[in-house]
Amino acid sequence: MKNMKYVLLTCFSWMLVTLHAEVRLPHFFSDHMVLQRDNPIKIWGWADKNETVKVQLDNQVAKTKADKYGRWTVSLESVRLGGPYTIEIEGKHNRLSLQDVYVGDVWLCSGQSNMEMPVHGWGSVLNYQEEIQDASYPLIRAFNVTKGMNTKEQNDLEGTWTVCSPQSVADYSAVAYFFARKLNQALNIPIGIINSSWGGTEIESWIPVDTYQKLPKSFNEKYKEVYIADFERFVKDNEVNKQQYETAMKNDLGTHEQWYEPSTDLSPWQKMPIPQIWEKVLGDMDGIVWFRTTVTLTEEDVSREATLHLGPVDDEDITWINGIKVGEAQGYATSRLYEIPTGVLKEGDNVIVVKVTDHSGGGGIYGNAGELSLKTFKKNYPLAGEWLYRVSTSNKAFDYITISPNMYYGLLYNAMINPLSRLAIKGAIWYQGESNVGWANEYRTLFPTMISAWRAKWGIEFPFYWVQLANYMAKDEEPQKSEWAELREAQSTALSLPQTGQAVITDIGEGADIHPRNKQDVGLRLALIALQKTYGKNQMVSSGPVFKSMNSIGNKISIEYDCVGGGLSVQNKYGYIEGFAVAGADRKFEWAQAYLDGDKVVVYSTRVSHPVAVRYSWSNNPDVNLFNKEGLPAVPFRTDDWKE
């Protein structure tokens, strides 16, 4: 399959046969489920063609015949809130009985790892022992969708409903659970949460195929090398290519030829700006890439120990200075900081070499330019800029494609969302975006497109609420470009759609961990939005302060806010507000001083005599201490539209 281009036309899946010996239901029709209130109750499944199927719920009985493909559907009138109910389904050969069914509100919960993160498991929330011990909420039921991907829209998926208890809650999506808990406490009604999420996934995989294909051609560029006519043959050939690729990874050419030595021949090496995800230069590629730069030091610099700061590296790295290994680490979210013993550095030119191994998704030294540096006891030497690089091993060289949800659009929608699209829901909550950092401009189109597409598939404009990205990575020493801030802004643009809301969490992230453990406040803030916007609790405040307008007064700018609730509040005993930057006509931003002036915020910088633009929380990991008195953080914003 050398030089083959691929388009997924079919996929690794079983297909439903047209004849069924017994009546069968989708897996989400099961014991302990929650049905959506105030809606006709539709139940469907499969049987023999033309087989009569009888369904009974409460005092209602409905009969229907399966069509020639064995498909059947019945529609029952809505029943009263609560339960438990029993649903009986009877066919020619068998009888099914669904026990302990409740009627309440059902919320679809989707996204990537921060939605997937459980109360306790591969990740753990704050105080997880207490949270598990106290999780006796019999009116909260959860359905965890089993991970799957497909090139064709599916009509069933795997999973099981469970009743919330200390024995079951550890496996629940933490965000979904804390969201449901607040709703249950405030409304005293059954809440069903359907967790359909997959860590590390890009939004493209969650968008229906027919919708994605209507986007401008530029959105298909990242998939132009993917074309598959015979998937079974592809899988077989791809496995052979995989073995060759993995052998090359184990026998890395760069390691064999000692590219970490300062004397390495640099004629085959090329230039790449660092930091960034290497896909922006190399295209969609996994494998091993070596990076190299030089820093010139003084005699004083090398007289003591120093530290090398690389920021996060995706996925693995081994790092040398002057041919001496100084560190190695794994994990795309782990910030690299290596101690450099005395004797490694030398006066004059010092060669830093980083071998980066990436197994899937984005790869490279991708963090914040401000955190990429070599620090001696005397001085901090920035390392961001043009590095040399050389590809050692590439999956492209072996025509190997990692089979993952991100290899093509629509894979996760087809397998993990479409089967639910006939099921009535109250609304959806969403936590995703980390895997699209770096593509904020595209996200401005993709995110509202996905929301609208899901609503179209359900045939109803249901509420859709999401989590804006948390603060993450190192603090900026000076204002600079921030891809995380750009993605947050892209998320905010979707608020132009009706029945949407955004939970801001730039105050509860963790600089060194892409998975903040405080999921309690994430779920709570989503629930506050739902309680106000969906359930009519208008007395509740569901948002932090939102930028309204600015007014220039000399060298100062006065900012007015909406959504101040009981008033603005600064969590600083001296009243200093952090996180603001201003710029003049030269577009050079400087950190600003800020303070409250009644219900306004006044911002200025002694370095900017005539400010024309303001940014707030415009960084990967902003300083946040401006809230309303209800404890919700001010929303990041910028008043300019300057391209980064």
Secondary structure as UniProt FT lines:
FT   TURN            2..3
FT   STRAND          6..8
FT   TURN            27..28
FT   TURN            31..32
FT   STRAND          34..36
FT   TURN            37..38
FT   STRAND          41..46
FT   TURN            49..50
FT   STRAND          52..57
FT   TURN            58..59
FT   STRAND          60..65
FT   TURN            68..69
FT   STRAND          71..76
FT   STRAND          82..90
FT   STRAND          95..111
FT   HELIX           113..116
FT   TURN            126..127
FT   HELIX           128..133
FT   STRAND          137..144
FT   STRAND          161..164
FT   TURN            166..168
FT   HELIX           169..171
FT   HELIX           174..187
FT   STRAND          191..197
FT   TURN            199..200
FT   HELIX           203..206
FT   HELIX           209..212
FT   TURN            213..214
FT   HELIX           217..223
FT   TURN            224..225
FT   STRAND          226..228
FT   HELIX           231..250
FT   HELIX           253..256
FT   TURN            257..260
FT   TURN            262..263
FT   TURN            267..268
FT   STRAND          270..274
FT   HELIX           279..282
FT   STRAND          287..297
FT   TURN            299..300
FT   HELIX           301..303
FT   STRAND          306..314
FT   STRAND          316..321
FT   TURN            322..323
FT   STRAND          324..330
FT   TURN            332..333
FT   STRAND          335..340
FT   TURN            342..344
FT   STRAND          348..358
FT   STRAND          364..365
FT   HELIX           369..371
FT   STRAND          373..375
FT   STRAND          380..382
FT   STRAND          385..394
FT   HELIX           395..398
FT   HELIX           405..407
FT   TURN            409..410
FT   HELIX           411..412
FT   HELIX           413..417
FT   HELIX           418..420
FT   TURN            421..422
FT   STRAND          427..431
FT   HELIX           434..436
FT   TURN            437..438
FT   HELIX           440..458
FT   STRAND          464..467
FT   HELIX           483..493
FT   HELIX           494..496
FT   STRAND          500..503
FT   TURN            506..507
FT   TURN            511..512
FT   HELIX           519..533
FT   TURN            534..535
FT   TURN            538..539
FT   STRAND          546..553
FT   TURN            554..555
FT   STRAND          556..562
FT   TURN            565..566
FT   STRAND          568..570
FT   TURN            573..574
FT   STRAND          580..583
FT   TURN            585..586
FT   STRAND          589..591
FT   STRAND          593..597
FT   TURN            598..599
FT   STRAND          600..605
FT   TURN            606..607
FT   STRAND          613..616
FT   STRAND          626..628
FT   TURN            629..630
FT   STRAND          637..638
//
